[in-house]
């Protein structure tokens, strides 16, 4: 029996070569101009708002695509499937009725809830049944509620301490502090707790007087607390001086008092000693003159003046002869003239 054989004609390809070519074509894909990317708009969503999952650079030769909640994908997590050739849409087990798919691959989710937060996957199947994936993620947040502000005391004495507490039920929210409607600039006298909910000022000063608020925020909302006004009472006994300055003032005052007391004692002692010497000199002068020339009975001071004048006058006169009979008369005349003056 002759084996059947076929003679190859020009342009024909062996059957084995066709199989190999088909196999290569099935495993080969033409290069794409750009990679498929996804984007959530917005990535941080407030609860009850909408989010759009955009797909960029969707391949043209695409047979179908499907959206899933989570990654890796599973049949139970399928949201919706779209066939590009027929524009047929098929919902999956994870479809909630709030999702809408578009022919460009994008998925719209309306009225999102916190449970919608997470990763979403688009699975694309080309005409050769090859599958590729791209993922996207978004977060859903509840709007924050208004916080309340508490303080230990609204009227504080200067250099005392004060504690302000921001109360909020929003877990994980950011807390910022405001002073006179501006962001609070922290000083070395201010400390914050780990989550910024407690502000302590120690010591407090006059420049800290004003209105304080705390602000709660998350990626989708911001709320401010009620304002509390702090009044600072100035203490004149402290005067804003440090302990060292006060000690220096006290020491200086004590030293000044001691110096004044010593100076007063010195002047008093000197005055007392000078008066005693003057009295001794006054008592000695009349006895040295040996002349008691009719002193006045009414004025002892005048007696001293007359005696002193007579002594000076006698010292300036030339010595009279002892035998002259007119010497006593001359002395009496001089006394009379001085007395008249």
C-alpha positions as CSV (number, residue, x, y, z in Angstrom):
1,X,0.0,0.0,0.0
2,X,1.4,3.3,-1.0
3,X,1.5,5.9,1.6
4,X,-0.4,8.9,0.7
5,X,1.8,11.8,0.0
6,X,1.3,15.3,-1.0
7,X,3.7,17.3,-3.1
8,X,4.4,20.8,-1.8
9,X,3.6,23.5,-4.3
10,X,5.1,27.0,-4.3
11,X,3.6,29.1,-1.5
12,X,2.3,26.2,0.5
13,X,3.3,25.7,4.2
14,X,3.5,22.4,5.9
15,X,0.8,21.5,8.5
16,X,3.3,21.4,11.3
17,X,4.5,24.9,10.5
18,X,0.9,26.2,10.7
19,X,0.5,24.7,14.1
20,X,3.7,26.3,15.2
21,X,2.7,29.7,13.8
22,X,-0.7,29.5,15.5
23,X,0.9,28.7,18.7
24,X,3.3,31.6,18.4
25,X,0.5,34.0,17.5
26,X,-1.5,32.9,20.5
27,X,1.4,33.6,22.8
28,X,2.6,36.8,21.3
29,X,1.0,40.2,21.7
30,X,1.9,43.4,19.9
31,X,3.6,46.0,22.0
32,X,1.3,48.6,23.6
33,X,2.0,52.3,23.3
34,X,1.2,53.0,27.0
35,X,0.5,51.0,30.2
36,X,-3.0,50.8,31.6
37,X,-3.3,52.9,34.7
38,X,-6.2,53.6,37.0
39,X,-7.1,56.6,39.2
40,X,-9.8,57.3,41.9
41,X,-11.4,60.8,41.7
42,X,-11.3,61.8,44.4
43,X,-9.0,59.4,46.3
44,X,-10.4,60.7,49.7
45,X,-14.2,60.7,49.6
46,X,-16.7,62.0,52.1
47,X,-19.4,59.6,53.0
48,X,-22.6,59.8,50.8
49,X,-20.6,61.3,47.9
50,X,-19.6,59.8,44.6
51,X,-16.3,58.4,43.4
52,X,-15.2,57.7,39.8
53,X,-12.6,55.0,39.1
54,X,-11.0,56.1,35.9
55,X,-9.1,53.8,33.5
56,X,-6.3,55.3,31.3
57,X,-4.9,53.8,28.1
58,X,-7.5,51.0,27.8
59,X,-6.4,48.6,24.9
60,X,-8.4,48.9,21.7
61,X,-8.3,45.2,20.9
62,X,-10.2,44.3,24.1
63,X,-12.8,41.6,24.3
64,X,-14.2,42.3,27.7
65,X,-13.4,43.7,31.2
66,X,-14.8,43.3,34.6
67,X,-14.6,45.2,38.0
68,X,-14.0,43.4,41.3
69,X,-13.9,44.5,44.9
70,X,-10.5,43.6,46.4
71,X,-7.4,41.8,45.1
72,X,-6.9,39.1,44.2
73,X,-10.1,38.7,42.3
74,X,-12.8,36.1,43.0
75,X,-16.1,35.3,41.4
76,X,-18.0,36.4,44.5
77,X,-16.3,39.8,44.5
78,X,-17.3,40.6,40.9
79,X,-19.2,43.9,40.6
80,X,-19.9,44.1,36.9
81,X,-18.7,42.8,33.5
82,X,-18.7,44.6,30.2
83,X,-18.4,43.0,26.7
84,X,-16.9,45.5,24.3
85,X,-18.1,43.9,21.1
86,X,-21.8,44.0,22.1
87,X,-21.7,46.6,24.9
88,X,-23.4,44.1,27.1
89,X,-23.3,44.6,30.8
90,X,-23.7,41.9,33.4
91,X,-23.8,42.5,37.1
92,X,-22.0,40.3,39.6
93,X,-22.6,39.2,43.2
94,X,-20.8,42.3,44.6
95,X,-23.0,44.8,42.7
96,X,-25.0,47.0,45.1
97,X,-27.1,49.0,42.6
98,X,-24.9,52.1,43.1
99,X,-22.3,51.1,40.4
100,X,-22.3,52.2,36.8
101,X,-19.8,51.0,34.2
102,X,-18.8,52.8,31.0
103,X,-17.4,51.6,27.7
104,X,-14.0,53.3,28.4
105,X,-13.6,51.0,31.4
106,X,-14.4,53.6,34.1
107,X,-16.6,52.7,37.1
108,X,-18.8,55.2,38.9
109,X,-19.8,54.4,42.5
110,X,-22.5,56.6,44.0
111,X,-23.4,57.5,47.6
112,X,-20.4,55.7,49.0
113,X,-20.2,54.5,52.6
114,X,-17.3,53.7,54.8
115,X,-17.6,50.0,53.9
116,X,-16.8,50.9,50.3
117,X,-13.2,51.9,51.3
118,X,-10.6,49.6,49.8
119,X,-8.9,48.3,46.7
120,X,-10.7,47.7,43.4
121,X,-9.4,45.7,40.5
122,X,-10.2,45.9,36.8
123,X,-9.5,42.6,34.9
124,X,-9.2,43.0,31.1
125,X,-9.4,40.2,28.5
126,X,-8.2,40.8,25.0
127,X,-9.4,39.1,21.8
128,X,-6.9,36.3,22.4
129,X,-8.3,35.7,25.9
130,X,-5.2,37.0,27.7
131,X,-6.0,38.7,30.9
132,X,-4.3,41.7,32.6
133,X,-5.1,43.6,35.7
134,X,-4.9,47.1,37.2
135,X,-5.8,48.2,40.7
136,X,-7.0,51.4,42.3
137,X,-7.8,52.4,45.9
138,X,-9.9,55.1,47.7
139,X,-10.9,55.9,51.2
140,X,-14.3,57.0,52.5
141,X,-14.4,59.3,55.5
142,X,-17.3,60.5,57.7
143,X,-17.4,64.3,58.1
144,X,-16.0,65.3,61.5
145,X,-18.2,66.7,64.2
146,X,-17.7,70.0,66.0
147,X,-15.3,69.6,69.0
148,X,-15.7,71.3,72.3
149,X,-13.1,73.2,74.3
150,X,-12.5,73.1,78.0
151,X,-10.1,75.1,80.2
152,X,-9.2,74.8,83.9
153,X,-9.7,78.6,84.5
154,X,-10.5,81.5,82.2
155,X,-9.0,84.1,84.5
156,X,-5.4,83.2,85.4
157,X,-2.8,85.0,87.5
158,X,0.4,85.7,85.6
159,X,3.1,83.0,86.0
160,X,0.5,80.4,86.9
161,X,-0.3,77.5,84.6
162,X,-3.4,76.7,82.5
163,X,-4.6,73.6,80.7
164,X,-6.9,73.6,77.6
165,X,-8.5,70.3,76.4
166,X,-10.1,69.7,73.0
167,X,-12.8,67.1,73.2
168,X,-13.8,65.2,70.0
169,X,-15.5,61.9,69.1
170,X,-13.7,61.6,65.8
171,X,-11.0,58.9,66.1
172,X,-7.9,59.6,64.1
173,X,-8.8,63.2,63.2
174,X,-6.1,65.8,63.2
175,X,-6.1,68.5,65.9
176,X,-4.7,72.0,65.5
177,X,-4.8,75.0,67.9
178,X,-5.8,78.5,67.1
179,X,-5.0,81.8,68.9
180,X,-7.0,84.8,68.0
181,X,-8.2,83.0,64.8
182,X,-4.6,82.3,63.7
183,X,-2.6,79.2,63.9
184,X,-1.0,79.0,67.4
185,X,2.8,79.5,67.4
186,X,4.1,77.3,70.1
187,X,6.7,78.7,72.6
188,X,9.0,76.9,75.0
189,X,6.3,77.5,77.7
190,X,3.7,75.4,75.8
191,X,3.4,71.6,75.6
192,X,1.0,69.4,73.7
193,X,-0.1,65.9,74.4
194,X,0.7,63.0,72.1
195,X,-2.5,63.5,70.0
196,X,-2.5,67.3,70.4
197,X,-5.8,67.2,72.3
198,X,-4.3,68.9,75.4
199,X,-2.5,72.2,75.5
200,X,-0.7,73.3,78.6
201,X,0.9,76.7,79.2
202,X,3.3,77.0,82.1
203,X,4.1,79.6,83.1
204,X,1.5,81.8,81.5
205,X,2.3,85.5,80.6
206,X,0.4,88.6,79.7
207,X,1.0,88.1,76.0
208,X,-0.9,84.8,76.2
209,X,-4.2,86.6,76.9
210,X,-6.7,86.2,74.0
211,X,-9.1,83.8,72.4
212,X,-8.3,80.1,71.9
213,X,-9.9,77.4,69.7
214,X,-9.1,73.9,68.6
215,X,-9.7,72.6,65.0
216,X,-10.6,69.1,64.0
217,X,-10.0,67.9,60.5
218,X,-9.8,64.8,58.2
219,X,-9.2,64.7,54.5
220,X,-12.8,65.6,53.7
221,X,-14.0,68.0,56.4
222,X,-12.9,70.6,59.0
223,X,-14.7,71.8,62.2
224,X,-13.7,74.4,64.8
225,X,-14.6,74.5,68.5
226,X,-16.2,77.3,70.5
227,X,-13.7,80.0,71.4
228,X,-12.5,80.5,75.0
229,X,-11.0,83.9,76.1
230,X,-8.2,83.8,78.6
231,X,-7.7,86.8,80.9
232,X,-4.3,87.2,82.5
233,X,-4.1,89.0,85.9
234,X,-0.9,90.9,86.4
235,X,0.6,90.4,89.9
236,X,2.4,93.6,91.0
237,X,4.3,91.7,93.7
238,X,6.0,89.6,91.1
239,X,6.5,92.4,88.6
240,X,7.6,89.9,86.0
241,X,11.1,89.6,87.7
242,X,13.0,86.4,88.0
243,X,13.9,85.0,91.4
244,X,17.5,86.1,90.9
245,X,16.5,89.7,90.2
246,X,14.2,89.8,93.3
247,X,17.0,88.4,95.5
248,X,19.4,91.0,94.1
249,X,17.0,93.8,94.9
250,X,16.5,92.5,98.4
251,X,20.2,92.3,99.1
252,X,20.8,95.7,97.6
253,X,18.1,97.2,99.8
254,X,19.5,95.6,103.0
255,X,23.0,96.8,102.1
256,X,21.6,100.3,101.5
257,X,19.9,100.5,104.8
258,X,23.0,99.3,106.6
259,X,25.1,101.9,104.9
260,X,22.7,104.7,105.8
261,X,22.5,103.5,109.4
262,X,26.3,103.5,109.6
263,X,26.6,107.0,108.1
264,X,24.0,108.4,110.5
265,X,25.8,106.9,113.5
266,X,29.1,108.4,112.3
267,X,27.6,111.8,112.0
268,X,25.9,111.6,115.3
269,X,29.1,110.5,117.1
270,X,31.1,113.3,115.4
271,X,28.5,115.9,116.4
272,X,28.4,114.8,120.0
273,X,32.2,114.9,120.3
274,X,32.5,118.3,118.6
275,X,29.9,119.8,121.0
276,X,31.8,118.6,124.0
277,X,35.1,120.2,122.7
278,X,33.3,123.5,122.1
279,X,31.9,123.6,125.6
280,X,35.4,122.9,127.1
281,X,36.9,125.8,125.0
282,X,34.1,128.2,126.0
283,X,34.6,127.5,129.7
284,X,38.4,127.9,129.4
285,X,38.5,131.3,127.7
286,X,37.0,133.5,130.4
287,X,39.4,132.1,133.0
288,X,42.4,133.0,130.8
289,X,41.4,136.6,130.4
290,X,41.7,137.5,134.1
291,X,39.3,140.4,133.3
292,X,35.7,140.4,134.4
293,X,34.4,143.5,132.8
294,X,30.8,144.1,134.0
295,X,29.0,141.2,132.2
296,X,25.4,141.6,131.3
297,X,23.0,139.7,133.6
298,X,20.6,138.9,130.8
299,X,22.8,137.5,128.0
300,X,25.6,135.1,128.9
301,X,26.6,134.9,125.3
302,X,27.2,138.6,125.0
303,X,29.6,138.4,128.0
304,X,31.8,136.0,126.1
305,X,31.8,138.3,123.0
306,X,32.8,141.3,125.1
307,X,35.6,139.4,126.9
308,X,36.9,138.1,123.6
309,X,36.9,141.6,122.1
310,X,38.7,143.0,125.1
311,X,41.4,140.3,124.9
312,X,42.0,141.0,121.2
313,X,42.1,144.6,121.7
314,X,44.5,144.4,124.7
315,X,46.8,142.1,122.7
316,X,47.1,144.8,120.0
317,X,47.9,147.7,122.4
318,X,51.5,148.6,123.2
319,X,52.6,147.7,126.7
320,X,51.8,150.6,129.1
321,X,54.2,151.5,131.8
322,X,53.2,150.1,135.1
323,X,53.6,153.5,136.8
324,X,51.1,155.3,134.6
325,X,48.1,156.4,136.7
326,X,45.7,156.6,133.7
327,X,45.9,152.8,132.7
328,X,42.7,151.8,134.6
329,X,40.8,154.7,133.0
330,X,41.9,153.7,129.5
331,X,40.7,150.2,130.0
332,X,37.3,151.4,131.2
333,X,37.0,153.7,128.2
334,X,37.7,150.9,125.8
335,X,35.1,148.7,127.4
336,X,32.5,151.4,127.1
337,X,33.1,151.9,123.4
338,X,32.9,148.3,122.6
339,X,29.7,148.0,124.6
340,X,28.1,150.8,122.6
341,X,28.8,149.1,119.4
